[in-house]
Structure formats: structure tokens, C-alpha cells
Amino acid sequence: LRLKELCESVEAFAVIEAFISASARAGRPTEVIAECACGHGLVGILLAYRFPHVQVICVDLFKRDAFESVIEAIRADGGKLPEWEAPLQNIRFLEGQLDGPEVRAHLGKHACVVAIHACTEANTAAICMAEEANALWAVMPCCMRIKSCA
């Protein structure tokens, strides 16, 4: 995990945490977070730790080693809900397409779709999927091809 990605992930987490918290105060609580094209999954992991009663699904084409390393570190030393054996019992990783049926099945008004550093097509797919499900969404693109933005 590069330092740049770590810093950007923590900053994105802070913005998304405030957004989800404000939505809950306004009467729209989040029950499911889908972090699409999650890469190392740090944003999803931080959101799962911050919101232990929310189910978090991290989705990417394959699981990176960093995902399990961070989970293991938090489970070893992090705080947990009294009914849990270890922290982060509310997160899972799904290998596959970010907008596949396994993800869509969990979306609705009380979901939030997150895409941090997803590439052009993945950003669009995440937003479209969220809007189709009437879900909240938070996207921070890493790259947008000029022709795709025209």
C-alpha cells in the first residue's frame, strides 16, 4: 500500500463517514455499503470499523494481500462490539464485477455505493448502479479518459 494511497484513502473515508452520518441524521440511515473496485479495500475496512452495524461489501476482480493484512491487524488490536469475537464481523470481500447481481441484490434506499480510485468505466458503472437502486453514492475517480467525458 503506497503512502499516497493511504493518505487519499483516509481522506476519502473522512468525507464519506461525514456524508453517511449526515444522511442518517436526516432520516436516511445506511444499512449496506458497497465499496466497488475497492483495490486494497482500506476505505471499506475503515467504514466497516466506524459503522459496525452496517454490512460492508468490498468488491473487486481479485482480493489483494493488503486487504487481509489490514483486517488481521485490526482484529488483533481493534475494539469490537460486545457480541463479536473480533472486530470487523460486518465486512466481506466479493471477487467479481462491481455491478454484478451479487452486489445489486444488496442495494436499495438504505445503501451507499462507494468507488474510490475506480477508473473511467467503473466510476460510471458504480454511479449508474447506485442511481438505479435509489442508493446514496460517493465516487472519487482516479482517471477519466477525455473521450468518456465529452
C-alpha positions, 0 to 999 in steps of 0.5 A: 500500500503506497503512502499516497494511497493511504493518505487519499484513502483516509481522506476519502473515508473522512468525507464519506463517514461525514456524508453517511452520518449526515444522511442518517441524521436526516432520516436516511440511515445506511444499512449496506455499503458497497465499496466497488473496485475497492483495490486494497479495500482500506476505505471499506475496512475503515467504514466497516470499523466506524459503522459496525452495524452496517454490512460492508461489501468490498468488491473487486476482480481479485482480493489483494494481500493488503486487504487481509493484512489490514483486517488481521491487524485490526482484529488483533488490536481493534475494539469490537462490539460486545457480541463479536469475537473480533472486530470487523464481523460486518465486512466481506470481500466479493471477487467479481464485477462491481455491478454484478447481481451479487452486489445489486441484490444488496442495494436499495434506499438504505445503501451507499455505493462507494468507488474510490480510485475506480477508473473511467468505466467503473466510476460510471458503472458504480454511479449508474448502479447506485442511481438505479437502486435509489442508493446514496453514492460517493465516487472519487475517480482516479482517471477519466479518459477525455473521450468518456467525458465529452 
